[in-house]
Amino acid sequence: MFFMFPLEFVFLFAPRPAFWHADLLCRTSRVRELAATFDELKDGDVAAVLDTGGRRHMLSFRRHRFWELAECTTAGASKDQFQRGTGWWRSFAHHPNCPDEDERAQRETYSDDFGFGVMYWKRRYGGRGITIRSRPLQEGHCTSIANKSYKRVGPEGDTRNMPAELDLNYDLEQVARRLEITHLL
């Protein structure tokens, strides 16, 4: 099961869960900022990082999505997204609640990655999506993105060994020192 799947059913078990990537570490001040943003959400809101696909895709709106690097969703938003067949579902064009084949064809023009359904929900159905800026989080994002010396372990795709890759490419103590959070180790 994809880790995003339970987010389709937030409305069944929690008023507002927040989460972020396992490869993201944050300064204490950044966590406080995120917590304040999440506390201000009204039922029906989602807060997530906006991913526009970089400068070259800034005006290619079908390439924009909400990214789950850091995210908080409310029960109301989750239920509305589920009923409309959007949300964090991967390949949201194939969500079981997609209304009809014309709508499915429209959705097929978007990427199948996570987060496009949330952006679609915001734009098409008037959902309330609050943007979290990506740049302040990048200092603690231990990722292969823009890391030219990043070394892979094992096969690509959904079965890759992320814990081994993180250990190989990042030193936890060094990252924690840089972010001034060594007291948490």
C-alpha positions as CSV (number, residue, x, y, z in Angstrom):
1,M,0.0,0.0,0.0
2,F,1.3,3.5,-0.8
3,F,1.8,5.5,2.3
4,M,-0.5,8.2,0.9
5,F,-3.5,5.8,0.7
6,P,-4.6,6.4,4.4
7,L,-4.8,10.1,3.6
8,E,-7.8,9.4,1.5
9,F,-9.7,8.4,4.6
10,V,-8.5,11.0,7.1
11,F,-12.1,12.1,7.6
12,L,-12.9,8.7,9.1
13,F,-10.3,8.8,11.9
14,A,-8.7,12.2,12.7
15,P,-9.6,15.9,12.6
16,R,-6.3,17.1,11.1
17,P,-3.2,15.0,10.8
18,A,0.1,16.6,9.8
19,F,3.1,14.8,8.3
20,W,6.2,15.3,6.3
21,H,8.8,13.3,4.4
22,A,10.9,10.9,6.4
23,D,13.9,12.6,4.8
24,L,13.0,16.0,6.1
25,L,14.6,17.4,9.2
26,C,13.6,20.9,10.4
27,R,15.0,23.5,12.8
28,T,12.8,23.9,15.9
29,S,11.8,27.4,14.7
30,R,10.6,25.9,11.4
31,V,8.6,23.2,13.2
32,R,6.9,26.0,15.2
33,E,6.1,27.9,12.0
34,L,4.5,24.8,10.5
35,A,2.6,24.1,13.7
36,A,1.2,27.6,13.7
37,T,0.1,27.2,10.0
38,F,-1.5,23.9,10.8
39,D,-3.2,25.3,13.9
40,E,-4.8,28.1,11.8
41,L,-6.4,25.7,9.4
42,K,-10.2,25.6,9.3
43,D,-12.0,22.4,8.7
44,G,-12.0,22.0,4.9
45,D,-8.5,23.4,4.5
46,V,-5.3,21.7,3.4
47,A,-1.8,23.1,3.9
48,A,1.0,21.7,1.7
49,V,4.1,22.7,-0.2
50,L,3.5,24.1,-3.6
51,D,5.5,22.5,-6.4
52,T,5.4,24.4,-9.7
53,G,8.0,22.2,-11.4
54,G,10.7,24.9,-11.4
55,R,11.0,28.1,-13.4
56,R,10.6,26.5,-16.8
57,H,7.1,25.2,-15.8
58,M,6.0,28.3,-13.9
59,L,3.2,29.0,-16.4
60,S,2.5,25.3,-17.2
61,F,-0.3,25.1,-14.7
62,R,-1.1,21.4,-15.3
63,R,2.4,20.7,-13.9
64,H,1.7,22.4,-10.6
65,R,0.8,20.3,-7.6
66,F,0.7,20.3,-3.9
67,W,3.6,18.3,-2.6
68,E,3.6,16.3,0.6
69,L,7.0,17.3,1.7
70,A,5.2,18.9,4.6
71,E,1.4,18.7,4.8
72,C,-1.6,19.0,7.0
73,T,-5.1,18.1,5.9
74,T,-8.4,18.4,7.7
75,A,-11.3,16.0,7.9
76,G,-13.5,18.3,5.9
77,A,-11.0,18.6,3.1
78,S,-10.3,14.9,3.1
79,K,-14.0,14.0,2.8
80,D,-14.7,16.5,0.0
81,Q,-11.6,15.3,-1.9
82,F,-12.7,11.7,-1.5
83,Q,-16.2,12.4,-2.6
84,R,-15.0,14.2,-5.7
85,G,-12.4,11.6,-6.5
86,T,-9.3,13.8,-6.1
87,G,-7.0,14.2,-3.1
88,W,-3.7,12.5,-2.5
89,W,-4.6,9.6,-4.7
90,R,-1.9,8.6,-7.1
91,S,-3.2,8.7,-10.7
92,F,-6.3,10.5,-9.5
93,A,-7.9,10.2,-13.0
94,H,-8.5,6.5,-11.9
95,H,-10.0,7.3,-8.5
96,P,-13.1,5.2,-8.0
97,N,-15.1,8.4,-7.3
98,C,-14.2,10.1,-10.6
99,P,-17.6,11.2,-11.8
100,D,-17.6,10.0,-15.4
101,E,-15.4,9.3,-18.5
102,D,-15.3,12.9,-19.7
103,E,-13.9,13.9,-16.3
104,R,-11.5,11.0,-16.4
105,A,-10.2,12.1,-19.8
106,Q,-9.7,15.7,-18.5
107,R,-7.8,14.3,-15.5
108,E,-5.6,12.1,-17.7
109,T,-3.9,15.3,-19.0
110,Y,-2.3,15.7,-15.5
111,S,0.6,13.8,-14.1
112,D,-0.1,10.6,-12.1
113,D,2.1,11.6,-9.2
114,F,0.7,12.4,-5.7
115,G,-0.6,15.9,-5.1
116,F,-2.0,16.7,-8.5
117,G,-5.4,15.6,-7.3
118,V,-5.2,18.1,-4.4
119,M,-4.3,21.0,-6.8
120,Y,-7.1,19.9,-9.2
121,W,-9.5,19.9,-6.2
122,K,-8.5,23.4,-5.3
123,R,-8.8,24.8,-8.9
124,R,-11.8,22.9,-10.2
125,Y,-13.9,22.5,-7.1
126,G,-12.8,25.6,-5.1
127,G,-11.0,23.7,-2.4
128,R,-9.0,25.7,0.1
129,G,-5.3,24.9,-0.3
130,I,-2.9,26.9,1.9
131,T,0.6,27.1,0.4
132,I,3.7,26.2,2.5
133,R,6.8,27.7,0.9
134,S,9.3,25.0,-0.2
135,R,12.6,27.0,0.1
136,P,12.7,27.3,3.9
137,L,12.3,23.5,4.1
138,Q,15.1,22.7,1.6
139,E,17.9,23.1,4.1
140,G,16.8,20.0,5.9
141,H,15.5,17.9,3.0
142,C,17.9,15.0,2.6
143,T,17.0,14.1,-0.9
144,S,18.5,13.1,-4.2
145,I,16.9,16.2,-5.8
146,A,19.7,18.6,-6.9
147,N,22.3,16.5,-5.1
148,K,24.7,15.7,-7.9
149,S,26.8,13.4,-5.8
150,Y,23.8,11.3,-4.6
151,K,24.4,7.6,-4.7
152,R,21.6,5.1,-5.3
153,V,21.3,1.7,-3.6
154,G,19.4,-1.1,-5.3
155,P,16.7,-0.8,-7.9
156,E,14.9,2.5,-8.9
157,G,11.3,3.2,-8.3
158,D,8.9,2.3,-5.5
159,T,11.1,-0.5,-4.2
160,R,14.3,1.4,-3.8
161,N,16.1,1.2,-0.4
162,M,15.6,4.8,0.9
163,P,17.0,4.1,4.4
164,A,20.3,2.7,2.9
165,E,20.5,5.7,0.5
166,L,20.0,8.2,3.3
167,D,22.7,6.5,5.4
168,L,25.1,6.5,2.4
169,N,24.5,10.1,1.3
170,Y,23.8,12.0,4.6
171,D,25.3,12.1,8.0
172,L,22.5,12.5,10.5
173,E,24.7,14.2,13.1
174,Q,26.1,16.6,10.6
175,V,22.7,17.6,9.4
176,A,21.4,17.9,12.9
177,R,24.3,20.2,13.8
178,R,23.7,22.4,10.8
179,L,20.0,22.7,11.8
180,E,20.8,23.2,15.5
181,I,18.8,20.1,16.6
182,T,21.4,17.8,18.0
183,H,19.6,17.8,21.3
184,L,16.9,15.7,19.6
185,L,19.4,12.8,18.7
